[in-house]
Amino acid sequence: MKKNYLMTPGPTPVPEDIRKEMAKPIIHHRTKEYQAIFKDVTEGLKKIFKTSNDVFTFTSSGTGAMEASIVNVLSPGDKIIVVRGGKFGERFGEIAKAYGVEVIPLDVEWGSAPKPEAIKELLAKNPDVKAVYTTLCETSTATVYDIETIGKIVKETPALFIVDVISGLGADDFQNDKWGVDIAIGGSQKGLMIPPGLSFCSVSEKAWKAVEASKLPKFYLNFKKYKKAMTNTDTPFTSAITLVIGLKKAIELINSKGVDNVIAEHKKQALAYRAAAKALGLDLFSKSPSFAVTAISVSSGMNADELIKLLKSEFGVTFAGGQEQLKGKIFRVAHMGGIDEEHTIESIKALEGALAKLGFKFKAGAALDAANKILKG
Ligand SMILES: *Cc1c(COP(=O)(O)O)cnc(C)c1O
């Protein structure tokens, strides 16, 4: 059978060693055996987030933890700043509105990163803001934000700093504690190499004070329940046992290399892709490109969705398309998690093959050469 290369920014390929762990007979979660696994996972996640704060694991896709970061620290009528520069920033705003929280948007052109100064001004104008919500990597536009600088600004105010690192974690640099992040939100199906179904929140001391004051309704995602269960290295409800067992293996793979080395590998793949795009005469969509995912604009006259379809049907390579106003205009290639050098090389070969089939003119082999120079260099 022809090999398939899943290159989407979630889900990402699940390495064989992890799949084998998840194929073992299930165990019960209220046992010493499972508690030891869950303890290792929680400690391992702290290393990847670079935090000494609590990290909680929820059974949900990433959006569940985004919702948790709202319902646990806010009250009806509270004001928050939300950076909206793509689909995921917008989602924070949608969740907040669903709970009757007032959103002060910082709208950023898709593909651009927010200017930290703009956040500083909004905070000065609205001293009663309870939290700033933003994203490390805005996956829909493949754009990385300057979380370090924004963190310094928010730290000077009473507001919490809440960052969605779901796609960026393990590919873009992220330092939870050093950068003053109060809640960081992670997900399982991106850099962490397991299937969808787990999400995570790190929670700072400053955030705990807000938890005590929060009046929004919550039950399943109530941080206090998770904190209480954690004293016994347990979860308040049935754990997603199989996924947590897979995650233990994934964390071992990441932490045995060291998260910084993992990030360096993905950075190299991202740089190889950027060089390949340049060799093809194609532009990056983002003005602040991430190392977790690359968005490439197709030339006028070409439909990115047709290219994606052809890559899937004839080359076994799956890319992601553009969302909303970017539909048909860009394709997105991920560099996170189980996506490795082989994926990068094979998908660039396929990209050349598909572009040639669509009648796009370029020097054959140029993209592969440009990528190889970076990967082998
Ligand atoms: C994938 C992703 C999410 C979560 O989406 P789910 O489908 O709920 O897992 C949230 N934010 C970002 C930046 C993402 O890339």
The ligand as an SDF file (V2000), in Angstrom:
LIG
                    3D

 15 15  0  0  0  0  0  0  0  0999 V2000
   -6.6770   23.0530   16.7710 C   0  0  0  0  0  0  0  0  0  0  0  0
   -6.7620   24.3080   17.5250 C   0  0  0  0  0  0  0  0  0  0  0  0
   -7.7310   24.5020   18.5170 C   0  0  0  0  0  0  0  0  0  0  0  0
   -8.6890   23.4660   19.0280 C   0  0  0  0  0  0  0  0  0  0  0  0
   -9.5720   22.9630   18.2240 O   0  0  0  0  0  0  0  0  0  0  0  0
  -10.3440   21.6300   18.6050 P   0  0  0  0  0  0  0  0  0  0  0  0
  -10.9280   21.2690   17.2970 O   0  0  0  0  0  0  0  0  0  0  0  0
  -11.3210   21.9350   19.6370 O   0  0  0  0  0  0  0  0  0  0  0  0
   -9.3040   20.6490   19.1030 O   0  0  0  0  0  0  0  0  0  0  0  0
   -7.7350   25.6910   19.1890 C   0  0  0  0  0  0  0  0  0  0  0  0
   -6.8270   26.6410   18.9440 N   0  0  0  0  0  0  0  0  0  0  0  0
   -5.8660   26.4850   18.0240 C   0  0  0  0  0  0  0  0  0  0  0  0
   -4.8810   27.5790   17.8210 C   0  0  0  0  0  0  0  0  0  0  0  0
   -5.7960   25.3070   17.2840 C   0  0  0  0  0  0  0  0  0  0  0  0
   -4.8330   25.1520   16.3760 O   0  0  0  0  0  0  0  0  0  0  0  0
  1  2  1  0
  2  3  1  0
  2 14  2  0
  3  4  1  0
  3 10  2  0
  4  5  1  0
  5  6  1  0
  6  7  2  0
  6  8  1  0
  6  9  1  0
 10 11  1  0
 11 12  2  0
 12 13  1  0
 12 14  1  0
 14 15  1  0
M  END
$$$$
